[in-house]
Every structure is written in structure tokens, then in C-alpha cells.
Amino acid sequence: MSSHRFATVLALSDHAAGNRRQATALAQALRTDAHQVEVAFPHVSRWLAPHWPDNAISSLPAAAREAEGPLLAIGCGRQAALALRALKRARGREVFTLQILDPRCRLDDFDLLVVPEHDDLSGPKVLRTLGALHPVDERWLAQARENFRDFAGLPKPWTSVLIGGPNRAQSIDAHWLDRLFDQLAGQRERVGTLAISASRRTPAKLRELIRRHALKLDAMVWLDDRDGPNPYPALLAYADRIVVSPDSVNMMSEAVAVGVPVHTLLTQPLKGKLQRFHAALRERGLLHDLAARSWPRPPLRELPAIVDEVRARLTYTLG
């Protein structure tokens, strides 16, 4: 390994919270002064991403285009993959490119990739994880409890319910919510605190349904900024059990990093990558049906091992 130091570490992503969270988690774990940069390509480039990188450099924000080198650029998602390819074409060996998630293109412009097993990508410069990267560890959970100290006195046991939104692989709709809250109502006598949160991907029409269901169960609920600061970290940190909607790899990865039982509800068969991810969690005893009994499992935290492997492969030191 060279004794030279990276001058700049960047985490590149589009506006999607899940992509930003993965890139930032890895970048800041490697070096605390890493900068987060959002990329937003013009419509045609965005639609074609990550292809046609040769003319994309001019569309990058100045923070990426003019970053002092040597540069470690970490990206997540297709837009970030295009940004990494553009940087590599423009700056060559001065930039080390690390892509999170399958970029769906040739891998020549990437020095290293970190992909989940369900992406089904392999090769000498591919590192594989079970789920998504995230910052959840004991320190992160302790900070969440400190930030929401008022929650400490709420009755135990505590069940946290994390609701995402529909995607091509799974429908989250009014029918799914009815089934979810019917089962939660049947378990209510065994729960001291029931706390429910929605994500940015939860459709507005479903948020009001969630609120009405939550009020019937006397549950604490957070749907948007009108409900105050987002308590999502505290819902993980205080939980004795977590119920998470089946659509989100990111939320499920963070839930199984806590070390408490994690449950989900399926109202239709899964397919594709999402089905493979669920199956891998269930095989390891980390995920259960909502109605099933379960016990705590050791938390799944993959970031430290990935950080060690990345450090071993870098062409410059991180300082």
C-alpha cells in the first residue's frame, strides 16, 4: 500500500435516502471528515445512468468535479455509478472508485464494489454483504437513546413498527395496513408501548390510514415533521421487538442490527431480489412472520468487516 494519503473522501448518491445512507455510512466509517454529495444529472443522463459516462463530468456538482485529489469516491445507486465512471474517465488513477450495489454495467471503471448477495454479482473486486450498509451499532443506539431520553420511562415491552412503501416487488396498500393492524390489535395486551413510524416512501393517502389505525390502538405515531423530530433511531434503540414492512432492504437490514426479534407481514408472494433477501434472513433466524414466536438473536452488523476489507484494498491510506 502507498504511504500517500487520500486528500478527499466523498459519499455520492442521488436524492434517495437509502442510497445516501449506505454511501455515507461507509464513507464516514472509513474517515470521519468524509463529505456527502448529492448528484442530479439532466433527464436523459439520469434515464440512461450509469451508461455514457464520457460527457457526464460537466454535470457533476463542483464538490465532486473539483475535489482535491487523491480522491476516494464512494457511490450508491445508478446515478452515483455514473458519477464514479465520469470521475474515473476524467481523473484516472487519481481517484479510487467504490460502488455500492450492482451498477448494471461493465465494471472496468470501478476499483471496488460492495454488493448484497441478492444482487448475484461476483468477481475479484466484489465484496458481498447479506443486506444494506448502515451506521447502526451500540454507539449509534446509545446516542439515539440519549437524543430521546423522554422515551426511557415508557412501559415495556416496546414494539416498534416501521412502515415503508410499495415497490415493484411488494405492495404496501390499504389491504396490507388492515391486515397489519388487525394482527397488532390481537397482540396489544402483550405490548406495553406500541410505536409506529412511516418513511419518506409511504404514500400520503396511506399516512392518514396509519394514523387512524394507530389512534385506535393508543399507539405513538410519527408520519412526518408535523409530529415532531423523527424518532426512527429511538424506535430501533428502545425496541424489544421490531415489526418492519417487507418492502425495504434498508429498514430490514437496520432492524436486524439491533439484536431483538424482527417480524414482517406478507400478503402476497415475494419475487426476485427481495425474495432472495427475505429467504437469507429467515434461514439465519433473523426474520419471522408477524404471528410467529421468536427470540433475540445476535445483531447482524456487516459494516466493520467491510471497512476492514476496503482498507486492505485501498491504493492510498486514509490518514
C-alpha positions as CSV (number, residue, x, y, z in Angstrom):
1,M,0.0,0.0,0.0
2,S,1.2,3.5,-0.8
3,S,2.1,5.8,2.1
4,H,0.3,8.6,0.4
5,R,-3.0,9.8,1.9
6,F,-6.4,10.4,0.3
7,A,-6.9,14.2,0.3
8,T,-10.7,13.9,0.0
9,V,-13.3,11.2,0.7
10,L,-16.7,11.7,-0.9
11,A,-20.0,9.8,-0.5
12,L,-22.0,10.2,-3.7
13,S,-25.7,9.4,-4.1
14,D,-28.9,10.7,-5.6
15,H,-31.8,12.0,-3.5
16,A,-32.9,8.5,-2.4
17,A,-32.5,8.2,1.4
18,G,-31.5,4.6,1.2
19,N,-28.7,5.2,-1.2
20,R,-27.4,8.2,0.7
21,R,-27.5,6.3,3.9
22,Q,-25.3,3.4,2.6
23,A,-22.7,5.6,0.9
24,T,-22.4,7.9,3.9
25,A,-22.3,5.1,6.4
26,L,-19.3,3.5,4.6
27,A,-17.5,6.8,3.9
28,Q,-17.8,8.1,7.4
29,A,-16.8,4.8,8.9
30,L,-13.6,5.0,6.8
31,R,-12.9,8.6,7.6
32,T,-15.0,10.9,9.8
33,D,-14.4,14.0,7.6
34,A,-16.0,12.4,4.6
35,H,-18.3,14.7,2.6
36,Q,-21.8,13.8,1.3
37,V,-22.5,15.0,-2.2
38,E,-25.9,14.6,-4.0
39,V,-25.7,14.1,-7.7
40,A,-28.6,15.1,-10.1
41,F,-28.0,14.5,-13.8
42,P,-30.1,16.0,-16.6
43,H,-33.1,14.0,-17.6
44,V,-31.5,12.0,-20.4
45,S,-28.4,11.2,-18.5
46,R,-30.4,10.2,-15.4
47,W,-32.6,7.9,-17.5
48,L,-29.5,6.2,-19.1
49,A,-27.4,6.1,-16.0
50,P,-24.9,4.6,-15.5
51,H,-24.2,4.5,-19.2
52,W,-22.5,7.2,-21.4
53,P,-20.0,8.5,-18.7
54,D,-17.6,10.3,-21.1
55,N,-19.7,13.5,-21.2
56,A,-21.1,13.3,-17.7
57,I,-18.3,15.0,-15.8
58,S,-19.6,18.5,-16.6
59,S,-23.0,17.7,-14.9
60,L,-21.4,16.8,-11.6
61,P,-21.6,19.3,-8.7
62,A,-18.4,21.3,-8.1
63,A,-17.8,19.5,-4.8
64,A,-17.2,16.3,-6.8
65,R,-15.8,17.7,-10.0
66,E,-13.2,19.9,-8.3
67,A,-12.4,17.8,-5.2
68,E,-8.8,17.8,-4.2
69,G,-7.0,14.5,-5.1
70,P,-6.1,11.8,-4.5
71,L,-9.8,11.2,-4.1
72,L,-11.7,8.2,-2.6
73,A,-15.2,8.4,-4.2
74,I,-17.9,6.1,-2.8
75,G,-21.2,5.9,-4.6
76,C,-24.5,4.1,-4.2
77,G,-27.1,3.6,-6.8
78,R,-27.2,4.1,-10.6
79,Q,-26.8,7.9,-10.6
80,A,-23.8,7.6,-8.3
81,A,-22.4,4.8,-10.5
82,L,-22.5,7.2,-13.5
83,A,-20.7,9.9,-11.4
84,L,-18.0,7.4,-10.4
85,R,-17.5,6.4,-14.0
86,A,-17.2,10.0,-15.1
87,L,-14.7,10.8,-12.4
88,K,-12.6,7.7,-13.3
89,R,-12.6,8.7,-17.0
90,A,-11.7,12.3,-16.2
91,R,-9.1,11.8,-13.5
92,G,-7.8,8.2,-13.9
93,R,-5.6,6.8,-11.1
94,E,-6.1,10.0,-9.1
95,V,-9.5,8.7,-8.0
96,F,-10.3,5.3,-6.3
97,T,-13.9,4.5,-7.2
98,L,-16.0,2.3,-4.8
99,Q,-19.5,1.4,-5.9
100,I,-22.3,0.1,-3.6
101,L,-25.0,-2.0,-5.3
102,D,-24.8,-3.6,-8.7
103,P,-24.2,-0.8,-11.2
104,R,-25.7,-2.9,-14.1
105,C,-22.8,-2.1,-16.4
106,R,-19.3,-3.2,-17.1
107,L,-17.1,-3.0,-14.0
108,D,-14.0,-1.5,-15.6
109,D,-14.4,2.0,-14.1
110,F,-14.8,0.7,-10.6
111,D,-11.8,-0.2,-8.4
112,L,-14.0,-2.0,-5.8
113,L,-17.7,-2.9,-5.4
114,V,-19.8,-3.7,-2.3
115,V,-23.0,-5.6,-3.2
116,P,-25.6,-7.6,-1.3
117,E,-25.8,-11.3,-2.0
118,H,-29.2,-10.9,-3.6
119,D,-27.7,-8.8,-6.4
120,D,-26.0,-12.0,-7.5
121,L,-22.8,-10.3,-8.6
122,S,-19.3,-11.7,-8.0
123,G,-15.7,-11.2,-9.1
124,P,-12.2,-10.4,-7.8
125,K,-13.1,-6.8,-6.9
126,V,-16.6,-7.5,-5.5
127,L,-17.2,-7.6,-1.7
128,R,-20.6,-9.2,-0.7
129,T,-22.9,-8.5,2.2
130,L,-26.2,-10.0,3.2
131,G,-28.0,-6.7,3.4
132,A,-27.6,-3.0,3.2
133,L,-24.8,-1.0,4.9
134,H,-25.9,1.3,7.7
135,P,-24.4,3.0,10.8
136,V,-26.4,1.0,13.5
137,D,-24.1,-0.2,16.3
138,E,-24.0,0.1,20.1
139,R,-22.7,3.7,20.0
140,W,-25.4,4.7,17.5
141,L,-28.2,3.2,19.5
142,A,-26.9,4.8,22.7
143,Q,-26.9,8.2,21.0
144,A,-30.4,7.6,19.9
145,R,-31.5,6.8,23.5
146,E,-29.7,10.0,24.7
147,N,-31.4,12.1,22.0
148,F,-34.9,10.8,23.0
149,R,-34.4,10.4,26.8
150,D,-38.1,11.1,27.4
151,F,-38.9,7.7,25.9
152,A,-37.0,5.8,28.6
153,G,-39.9,5.8,31.0
154,L,-42.5,4.4,28.6
155,P,-43.9,1.0,29.5
156,K,-42.2,-2.2,28.5
157,P,-42.2,-4.4,26.4
158,W,-41.8,-2.0,23.5
159,T,-42.8,-2.9,19.9
160,S,-41.7,-0.6,17.1
161,V,-43.4,-0.8,13.7
162,L,-41.5,0.6,10.7
163,I,-43.6,1.1,7.5
164,G,-42.1,1.8,4.1
165,G,-44.0,2.0,0.8
166,P,-44.9,0.0,-2.3
167,N,-42.4,-1.0,-4.9
168,R,-42.3,-3.4,-7.9
169,A,-41.7,-6.4,-5.7
170,Q,-44.2,-5.8,-2.9
171,S,-47.5,-3.9,-2.5
172,I,-48.0,-1.8,0.6
173,D,-51.6,-0.7,0.4
174,A,-54.8,-0.3,2.5
175,H,-55.4,-4.0,2.5
176,W,-51.9,-4.6,3.8
177,L,-52.4,-2.0,6.6
178,D,-55.7,-3.5,7.6
179,R,-54.0,-6.9,8.0
180,L,-51.1,-5.4,9.9
181,F,-53.2,-3.6,12.4
182,D,-55.7,-6.5,12.8
183,Q,-52.7,-8.6,14.0
184,L,-51.2,-5.9,16.1
185,A,-54.6,-5.4,17.8
186,G,-54.7,-9.1,18.7
187,Q,-51.3,-8.7,20.3
188,R,-52.0,-5.4,22.1
189,E,-52.4,-6.9,25.6
190,R,-48.8,-8.2,25.4
191,V,-47.3,-4.9,24.4
192,G,-46.5,-2.0,26.8
193,T,-45.5,0.6,24.2
194,L,-46.5,0.5,20.5
195,A,-44.6,3.0,18.4
196,I,-45.2,3.4,14.7
197,S,-43.3,5.3,12.0
198,A,-43.7,5.9,8.3
199,S,-40.9,6.5,5.8
200,R,-40.5,9.1,3.1
201,R,-41.7,6.4,0.6
202,T,-45.1,5.9,2.4
203,P,-47.8,7.4,0.2
204,A,-49.7,10.3,1.6
205,K,-53.0,8.5,1.3
206,L,-51.7,5.7,3.5
207,R,-50.4,8.0,6.2
208,E,-53.8,9.1,7.3
209,L,-54.9,5.4,7.4
210,I,-51.9,4.6,9.6
211,R,-52.8,7.5,11.9
212,R,-56.4,6.3,12.3
213,H,-55.3,2.7,12.9
214,A,-52.7,3.9,15.4
215,L,-55.1,6.0,17.4
216,K,-57.4,3.0,17.8
217,L,-54.5,1.2,19.4
218,D,-53.4,4.1,21.5
219,A,-50.0,3.9,19.8
220,M,-47.3,6.5,19.5
221,V,-47.1,7.5,15.8
222,W,-44.7,9.6,13.6
223,L,-45.7,10.2,10.0
224,D,-43.9,13.5,9.1
225,D,-42.4,16.6,10.5
226,R,-45.8,17.8,11.9
227,D,-45.4,15.0,14.5
228,G,-42.1,16.5,15.7
229,P,-38.5,15.3,15.3
230,N,-38.2,11.9,13.5
231,P,-37.9,9.3,16.3
232,Y,-36.8,6.5,13.9
233,P,-33.4,6.0,15.7
234,A,-35.2,5.8,19.0
235,L,-37.7,3.3,17.7
236,L,-34.8,1.0,17.0
237,A,-32.9,1.8,20.2
238,Y,-35.8,1.2,22.6
239,A,-37.4,-1.7,20.9
240,D,-37.9,-5.1,22.5
241,R,-39.4,-6.2,19.2
242,I,-39.5,-4.7,15.7
243,V,-42.1,-5.2,13.0
244,V,-40.9,-3.9,9.6
245,S,-42.8,-3.8,6.3
246,P,-41.4,-6.3,3.8
247,D,-40.5,-3.8,1.0
248,S,-37.4,-2.2,2.3
249,V,-34.0,-3.9,2.3
250,N,-32.5,-0.9,4.2
251,M,-35.0,-0.9,7.0
252,M,-34.9,-4.6,7.4
253,S,-31.1,-4.5,7.5
254,E,-31.1,-1.9,10.2
255,A,-33.8,-3.8,12.2
256,V,-31.8,-7.0,12.3
257,A,-28.8,-5.0,13.5
258,V,-30.4,-4.2,16.8
259,G,-30.4,-7.7,18.3
260,V,-34.2,-8.0,19.1
261,P,-36.8,-10.2,17.4
262,V,-37.7,-8.9,13.9
263,H,-41.1,-9.7,12.3
264,T,-42.8,-8.9,9.0
265,L,-46.1,-9.4,7.3
266,L,-46.6,-10.7,3.8
267,T,-49.9,-10.5,2.0
268,Q,-48.6,-11.7,-1.4
269,P,-45.6,-13.8,-2.6
270,L,-42.3,-12.0,-2.9
271,K,-40.2,-12.2,-6.1
272,G,-36.8,-11.5,-7.4
273,K,-34.1,-9.9,-5.3
274,L,-36.4,-9.1,-2.4
275,Q,-37.5,-12.8,-2.1
276,R,-33.8,-13.9,-2.0
277,F,-33.1,-11.3,0.7
278,H,-36.0,-12.4,2.9
279,A,-35.1,-16.0,2.5
280,A,-31.5,-15.4,3.6
281,L,-32.7,-13.6,6.7
282,R,-35.1,-16.3,7.6
283,E,-32.5,-19.0,7.0
284,R,-30.3,-17.3,9.6
285,G,-33.2,-17.0,12.1
286,L,-33.2,-13.2,11.8
287,L,-36.7,-12.7,10.4
288,H,-40.1,-14.1,11.3
289,D,-43.8,-13.9,10.4
290,L,-45.7,-11.4,12.4
291,A,-47.7,-14.1,14.2
292,A,-44.7,-16.3,15.0
293,R,-42.9,-16.6,18.3
294,S,-39.3,-15.6,18.3
295,W,-36.3,-14.8,20.5
296,P,-33.5,-12.3,20.4
297,R,-30.6,-13.1,18.0
298,P,-27.1,-11.7,17.8
299,P,-27.3,-8.5,15.8
300,L,-26.2,-8.6,12.1
301,R,-23.7,-5.7,11.7
302,E,-21.7,-6.0,8.5
303,L,-20.1,-2.6,8.2
304,P,-17.0,-3.2,10.4
305,A,-15.9,-6.2,8.3
306,I,-16.5,-4.3,5.1
307,V,-14.5,-1.3,6.4
308,D,-11.5,-3.6,7.2
309,E,-11.6,-5.2,3.8
310,V,-11.9,-1.9,2.0
311,R,-8.9,-0.5,3.9
312,A,-6.8,-3.5,2.9
313,R,-7.5,-2.9,-0.8
314,L,-7.1,0.9,-1.0
315,T,-4.3,2.3,-3.1
316,Y,-3.7,5.2,-0.6
317,T,-4.1,5.5,3.1
318,L,-7.0,7.2,4.8
319,G,-4.7,9.1,7.2
